[in-house]
Amino acid sequence: MSTNQRSIPATYMRGGTSKGVFFHSRDLPPAGDERDELLLRIMGSPDPLQIDGMGGTYSSTSKVVVVDGTHNNTVSYWFGQVSIAQASIDWNGNCGNLTTAVGPFALEEGLVPSHEPVTTLTLHNGNTATTIETSVPIHNGTFKVDGDHVVDGVPGSGAPVVTRYLDPAGKTTGHLLPTGRSVTEVYLPSGQLLQVSVVDAASVFAFIQASELGVDLERDTASLNAEHAVLELIEYVRSQLAVQLDRVEEPALAATQSATVPRIMLFEPGTGKTTVNARAVMMGQFHRALPMTGALCLAAAVHTPGTLVHTRLQQPASPEVIIGHPKGQAVVEVAAEQRDNCVLIHSLGVTRTARRIMDGNVYVPA
């Protein structure tokens, strides 16, 4: 073994349609620049191919999770969205897909005791201060990987892992509607006034009706990502909103200082089998499936009176929100209470699968 490389315990896990590198915080420097520099080196960023690291060149595969440990059966963790082309990690948002893998990781690592057939435990996301209840199938004292649950966008099937985000509204900005309005306006460079609904539930997303930007949601991801002018326009809108939300002082800083707040999702009303259809834009590219925190936030927007998503619905909002996306469908269970013209979002829940892919040590030059 080379003596001029540093060895760090790590686990590579898939959760839903994302995968990333999991660490115990005890094996990393304290949160801050030194930790970020180390994680960037581990992932191979900045480099579009991430050829010298663990990153997978897409937003859904350039992720890290740092587990702090447990207290009173609550597992605390942090999610980092690792930029591919820039030397930055965004710790502002959460990843709903990888959150699915946190419970199985904690159980397999012996951080919490397991109970058959299902162990229910509490997660605390440090990024957003969100409390998440997760139910993990158990067999022979550990996470039961095999099962019949299918996640569109993931080959095969697995055991169903349920995550419920409790009281998820306003965890990042303090408000379900961070701009104070259900519809916010952004002037485009052309002078056109674009309507946007910004919602903070599980994460912060800005929802834009796709037709307003001339985007056909049925197009394949590769062709959409070849529309550089559209992607630049979407990032322009996102950076303007980052200023409105007081995340940055000027739009040019949004790409590095607020890469995940807000994120952008284009939508159109459902077509009978779905409540709503959507395409997310992550790190300047159209997502190949659907980010789960985006699905959760979109489901909250469906139930929030006055938002563009709610007003465009072709049928009344149901507790089961079915979202069409490029790989199929995702279902979000919403527990919401309408009070006058307001809504209380009690919980948002999804069922995904997860799997440990590899564990051992990752190496970086000393």
Secondary structure by P-SEA (a helix, b strand, c coil): ccccbbbbbbbbbbcccbbbbbbcccccccccaaaaaaaaaaacccccccccccccccccccbbbbbccccccccccccccccccccccccccccaaaaaaaaaaaaaacccccccccccbbbbcccccbbbbbbbbbcccccccccccccccccccccbbbbbbcccccccccccccccccbbbbbccccbbbbbbbbbccbbbbbcccccccccccccaaaaaaaaaaaaaaaaaaaaaaaaaccccccccccccccccbbbbbbccccccccccccccccccccccccaaaaaaaaaaaaccccccccccccccccbbbbbccccbbbbbbbcccccccccccbbbbbbcccccccccccccc
